[in-house]
Amino acid sequence: MAGRSESRYGFLYFYTVNSIIMQSSSILSFLAALVLAATSLQAQNRPAKAATSRSVNTTTVAKWPEFSMSRAEVEAHIRFLASDELEGRRTGEQGNRVAARYIAEQFRQLGLKPASTTDDKPDYFQTITLEKVKAAGSGFMLIGKDTLHLGKELVVMASGPANLSGEVVYVGYGLTDGDDGYKGRDVKGRILVAQGGSPDAKGPREIFNASAAKRKLAAEKGATALIELYSESIPWGFVNQYFNREQMSVATTGNTSSPLTHVWINNANNQYKQLKEAGQAVTIRTSGRARVTTLSANVAGIIEGTDPTLKDEYVILSAHFDHIGVGKQSGTPYQPDDSIFNGARDNGMGTVAILEAAKALSLQRPKRSVLVVALTGEEVGLLGSRYYAEHPLVPLKQTVFDMNIDGAGYNDTTIVSVIGLERTGAKGEIEAAAKAFGLSIFAEPAPEQGLFDRSDNVSFAAKGIPAPTFSPGFKSFDDAIQKYYHQAIDNPESLNFAYFQRFCQAYAYAARLIANRATRPQWSAGDKYEAAGKALYGQ
């Protein structure tokens, strides 16, 4: 396969990713230990990189020696999880399953209690049935004399094989809230046209969520097709690339296919404004999007708290362990021959951080219980965290906080960036933890990106649970971030391990401080998730 670098462990890695690892936890345990030992030896024989200029608070480590953390162990974890042999840990693929097994084995060795069950037996895996939707193989659309081609001006969002012709009906935004374009209209059997987005949808995720709601409503009203006019707030290149590829969702019971054909067209210059007029005829032909099911899993373990009362409350430590797999780089200049996206920064660092936090907290348990969960499916729509939020392994009402960890990379090794720091009620503990390990906190980086609602923390926040995201240090999405974000160059070799170690230490110590709080963290007054929190906790 193009882009494979020479393996550090040769046959060991090959053995790890084949079927034996999936069948025997004892062999996995042996391999995990061997990986740690091999990298530890290499780290000891390699010249150390310069550490950050700030010093660690030795009093903290002296009082809590479990937070000393082995740099060699941190490095070993990331070199395994972000190795070529795991092929980018794409959700539903073999490398993702191997990563899940590795994480579960770490939990077992640390003595974490399995948080889930399989066949009525304790298990670390919360299995999720997913539906993969393949990109349409062919398609075009006719509007008068104009032909729109799949992969250029046309994107098939959802459809089986279709050959449709007819006059269109314009329904505004295609939603019933506010501007109701359906009012007084019978659209059964008709081809509908809707404006992209909605009056309230500002970011990409909100626009895509609105699009899914339109599709559902159009299908319920009996329409045969929905044509959505491209919204200029999202670059068409992104839309075209994202939807002309495989997508995933959590499978639902029954027939998941819809008779409705749903397409987006590039109307950036309003060149197809005639579609808003009655009587305009169109033709849509497409091979449709094939659907198959696959399995993936969240991996979750529990550290029971020590306080007789507070142990019934939970702090969640979450990080997604999936990445984007194997593919092309779409012409980017970084390592053009490498097709494996290893995701060391996104989110190998976060995965290792929750493993190290689990180890520290299992050695000296805090007052509250801690649920450590490695989430699948973040890169394909926050699927693992959304599933967990609907199928929690511990009661949501007893979950007082989620400290999510995610990141695209870092450009400042003196800070930790926290998204939602001012909103979620644990600012003091998080700042104290960073300071203890020679770091400072930078709150709300890159505000124009709307990052709070773009990671797994939002699945917990939507239920009312205070949930910031702890991230490697950055202030903006500059070239240093873009260089590695979703690029094949994001490999362990380019990491600053001295910083990485401190990052893990600060995260784990923050978890302890929050789990030992006398009171629950609270949403800031007026926050958009405050009402959900009050409803959840009965306040």
N, C-alpha and C positions, 0 to 999 in steps of 0.2 A: 504494500500500500504506500502511495506517495506520502512523503513527509515523515516517515518513521525515523526517529533518531536512534542511535545504537542504545540498546537497553543497558541499564546499569546492573541488572541482576540476571540477564539472559534467561536461562531455563527456568529460574524461579518465577519470573513474571509469566512466562508462557504457561507454566503449570497452574499459576494462580487463576488465569482467565479461562481455563477449560473446565470441563464438567465436574472434575473431582472437587473443585472448590465449592460447587453448588450442592454437593451431596454429603460432605463430611465436615462438621464443625471442628473436629479434632485436627484435621489436616489444615483447615483454615487458621486455626489457632497457632499451629506450628509455623505456617507461612508468615502470618502476621508478626510473630516474634522474630523470625529470621529477617524479615524486611527491616524491622526496627534495629536489630543487631548490626546488619550490614551497613545501614546508613549511619548509625552511631559511630562505627569504626571509621567510615570515610570522613565523617565530620571531625573526628579527633585528629586525623592525619592531614586535614586541609587547613591552610592558614585562615584565621578568623577574619571576617570583615569588620571594618570599624563600626562600633556601635554608635547610637545617637549620642549627642553631646550631653543630654540630661542623665542624671544618675537615678538609679532605683532606690526607693526608700527601703533601706536594709532592715529597718525596724519591722516593716510589714512582713517581709520574708522570714525574719527571725521569729515573729509571733505566729505566723501561719506558714510553716515550711512547705506545705503542699502547693503553695503558689510559686515556688522556685522554678518549677517546670524545666524539663530537659530540652535544651535547644535541639539536640540531636534527635530526640523523639518527635518534636514538632516537625523537623525537617523530614524525618522518615515517613510520617503520615502523609505529608503533602506530596512527596516524591512518589508514593504509591498511588494515591488517589488521582493525581494529575499526570500519571504516566501514559505514554502512548498506548500501552496494552489495555487500558480501560476505555480507549476510543471515545473520549469526550463525554462519557457518562450520560449519553442521551436517554431520556425517559423512554422506557419500554424496550431498550436494547440491552444486550448482554453486559456491556461495561457498566451500565447503571445497576444491574442486578448484582454484579460482583462488588461494586462499591457498597451497596446496601448490606451485603453479607459481611463485608469487612467491618463496617460500622457496628453491626449487631454483635460481631465477635468482640470488638472492643468493649461494648456495653457488658457483655457476659463476663469478660475478664475483670472488669471493674466492680462486678457484683450488683449492677443495676437490676432492678426488678422489671421483668417484661411488662410493658404497659398494655399490650393487646392480647388477643387469643386467636388461635387457629384450631378448628375442630375441638373447641372447648378446652384447649391446652394453652398455657401461658406462652406468649410469643412476642418477640420484639417487632414483628412486621404487621403493619396495618395495610393489608393488601387492598389495592384499588384496581377495579376493572376500567380500562380506558378504551376509548374509541379513537382510532387513527383514521383521518380523512385524507386520502391522497389528493394531490393537485389534479385538476382536470387535464386530460391529455390533449384535448383539442376543443376549439370553440370559436365562434365569431358572432357578431350581431350586425344587422342591417338597419340603418335609420335612413329612409329614403335612398339616396344614391351613395351614402357613406357606409363603408365597411369598417367595423371596429374589430381588432384582432386580439385574441387571447394572448396575454403576456405583454401587450403594448397599451392599448386603450381600454382593454376589457379584463376584468377579474371575475372569476366565478367563485362566489362566496359559498354557495350551497346548491346542489342540484344532483339529480340522477340524470341519465341520458335524456336530452330534451331536444325537440324540434317544434318550436312554437312560433306562431304568427298571429297578429291581431292589432287592434287599436288600443292605445294606452289610456289609462285614467290617472291623472295627477292627484296625489293625496297629501300635498304639503310635506311635512316631515314624516308622515306615515305613523304618527303616534296619536293617541286619543287625549293626551294631556295638553291643555292650552290650545294650540292651533290644531283643531281636529279636522284633518282633511277627509276623514271618512263620513263625516256627518251627513246624513240624508242620502247616502250612496249605497247601492248594492254592487259589490265588486266581485261577486262569485264568478269564477271562470275568467276573470279579466287579468290583463297585464298591467301592473301598477308601476308608477314612477313616483319616487320620493326624493326630497332634498336630503343630502348627506348630513349626518350629525343630528343635533337638536339645539334648541335655543340655549340650553344649559350645559351642553357638552363642550368642554374646552380642550381637554387633553385627548391623546390617542385612545387610551383605555376607555374613557367615557364615551367617545364616539363609537368605538367598536361594540361596547355594551348596548348603546342605543340601537345600533344596527341589528344586533341579535334580537332585541325586543321588537323591532319593526318586522323582522322576518317571521317571528312567532305570531304576531298579530295578523299579518297578511295571510298566513296559512290558516289561522283560525277563522278568518272571514271568507275563506274559500278561493282566494286568488290563485292563479296558476304561476305567476311570476312577479318578481319585484326588482325593478331597476332603480338603483340608488345612484344619485348624482354626486360625484366626488366632492369632498369638502376640502377647501384650500388650506385648512389648518394642518393637514397631514401631507407631507411630501408624497407625491404619487409614486415615486420610486420605491419608497418604503412599503406602501400599500401593495404595489405590484409584486415586490419581492416576497413579502410576508405571506400573502394569500395564494400565490402561485407555487406553494410548497406544501408539504405534509403538515397537517394540524392535528391537535389532540383535544379531547374533552373527556370528562368523566362519563362513562357509558350510563345510559338510563335503561330502565326496564322496557320491554316491548320493542316495537319497531322504531329504531332511531332515525330512519330515513324519512325525509319529508317530500311530498309531491311538489313542493314549491321550488321554482328555480329563482335563485337570488344572485344578482350580478351588481358589481360596481362598474361605472364607466368614468373615464377622465373627462370631466366637464370644467376644467380649470379656467377656461376662457369663456365659459357660458356658450360654447359653440353648438350645444345641443339643446338650446332653450326651447325649441319647438316641441320637445317631449312634455312640456308643461301645458301644451295646448290640446284640446279635445280633437280626436280624429286622426292623430299621428299614428301611422302604422309602423310596426317593427317586426323583425324576425330574430329569434335567438336560437342558435344551435350549439350544443355542447355534448361532449362525451360523458360529462358528469364527473362527480368525485366519488371514487370507490371508498368503502368503509370496511375496516377490519378492527377486531378487538385485540387488546394485549393487556398484560398485567404489569403493574409497578407497585411500589410500597413505600410508605413512610416508615421510618425506623425509630422506635420510641422506647425509652427506659425510664424508670422512676427511682429517685433517691428519696427515701422517706425522711421527713423532718424529725427533729428531736423534741420539739415542744409539744406537750400533750394536747394543747388546743390548736396551735398554729399549724401543726402537721397536716391538718385537714384542708389547709389552703395550699395552692400550688403556684409556683413561679415556673413559667415555661422558658426554656432556652431553645431557640429554633434557628435553623440554618438550612437552606436548600443545598442538596448535594449533587443535583443533576447539572449538566451543562448542555451544550448544543450539538455535540457529537462530531461527525465527520462530514466534510463538504468542501465546497470551493469558497475562496475568499472574495469573490466578486471584484477582482482586479485591484485589490489593495496592494500596496508596495511591500508589505511585511511578509517575509518568507513565502514567496509565491508558490514554492514547491511543496509546502507543508499543508496537508488537508485535515489534520487532526487538531481539534480545538480542545486543548487539555483543561482549560479553565482553572489555572492555579489560583488566580485572584478571585475569579467569579465561578464558583464560590468555594474553591478548595480551602482557602484561608478560613472562611467561616465554618466549614465542616470540621476542620482541625481544631478551631477554637472551642467548639462545643464539646469535642472529645476531651480536650485538655481541661475544660471547666468541669466536665463530668468526673474526671479523675480527681481533681482538687476537692470537689464537693463531696465525693464519696469517701475521701480520706478523713475529712472533718465535716460531718453533715450539719447543715444549717437548721434553723428552727422550723421554717416552712419546708414542705416537700417540694422537690424540683422534678419536673418532667423535661427530659432532654429529648428533643425530636429532630431528626434529620429528615427534611421534607423533599419529596420528589416533585417533578413537574412544574417547578417555578418558571423555567424558561419557556414553557409552552402554555402559560396562562395561569400561574399560581395554583395549579390543580391540586397539589398535595395539601397545601394549607387550606384551600377552600373545602376540600373533602374533610379534613380534620375538623374544621369549624362546624360542619354539619353533622359529623360523627365523632364527637370528642371522646378521648380516652379517659379523661377525668372531667368531672362536671364543670361547665363553663362558669357557673356561679361561684365555684370554689377556686377559680383561676384568677389570681389577683394581678398578674403582670405577665407580659411576654417580652423578653428581650431578644428580638430577632437580630440576626447578623448576616449582612450581605454587602457586596461591593463590586464595583467595576475595576478597582485598582486604587493606587495611592500616588500622590505627588508631594506629600509632606510627611516625613517620618518623625516629626515632633508632636503630632496630634493624632487624636482619634476623632472621626466625624460622627456625629449622632443626629439622625434625622428624627425629629419629634421630641427632642430633649426638653424643650420648654412647654410641651403639651401634655406630657404623660406622668408627671408627678414624682420622678425619681432623680431629678437633676443633681441633688446634693450627693447621693451615693455614687452616681456615675462619674462626676467630677472628682470625687475623692479617690476613687479607684484608679482613674487615669493618672492622677498626681502621684499616687503611691509608686507607680512604675515609670516615673520620669516623663510622662506625657501630659498634654493638656487637651481639653475638649474644644472642638469647633462645631458649633450648632448650626443646623439647617444649611448645609452646603448646596450649591447650585439650585437656588430656590425656583428658578424658572423651569426646572425639569419636573417639578411636582413629584419628587421622589417618595414622599410618605405613602402615596397610594400606588406605588409601582413595585413593591416587594411583598413578601409573605406576611409582614406585620399587619397589612391592611385587612387581611382575612380575620385576624383576631380583633382588630380595632372595630370593624363593622359589627361585631358581636358585643362591643362595649368594653373590651379588655384593653387597658393602657398598653401600648405596644410600639415602642420606638425601634429604630434600626441602628445598630452599632456597626460602623463601617471603617475600613482602613482610611487613613488620613488624606482627605482632599477638600478643596474649597470650591473648585469649579471643574467642569468637564473640558479641561484644556487638552493640548496635544499629548501630554504625558499619560492622561487617562485614555484617550482615544486610541493611542498606540497599541494598547493591550486589550481594550474592551471588545470582547467577542472576536478576538483575533487568534490565529494559530500560534502566534509568538508568545502567548500567555502561558509560559512554562515555568516550572519550579526554579530552573537555573537562574532566572532573572530576579528572584525575590531577595529582599534584604532580610535575612533570617534573624538578625539581632532585633530589628524592629518587629518582625513577625512574632517573636517570642514575647516581647513586651505587650504587644497587642493582645495576645492570648491571655497573658497574666492580668491585664487590666479588665478584660471582659469577665474572666472568672471571678475576680475579686468584686467587681460590681454586682455580679449575680449573688455572691454571698451577702453583701451589704443589703441588697434589696430583700433577699429571703429572710433576713434577720430583722427587718424593720418592725417597729411596734405597731404601726398602722399601715393600711393598704395605700398604695399610690392612687392618686385621683387625677382624672382628666382636668385640664385647666378650664376655668369657667368660660363658657361660650364656645368651647371647641365643638366642631361639627359632630364628634363622636360622644360628646358628653351625655346626650339624651339616651343613647344606646347603653352607656355605662350605668346610668341611673335605673334604666329598665332592667338590666341584667342583675344588678346587685340590690334592687328593691329600695333605692334611696329616694 
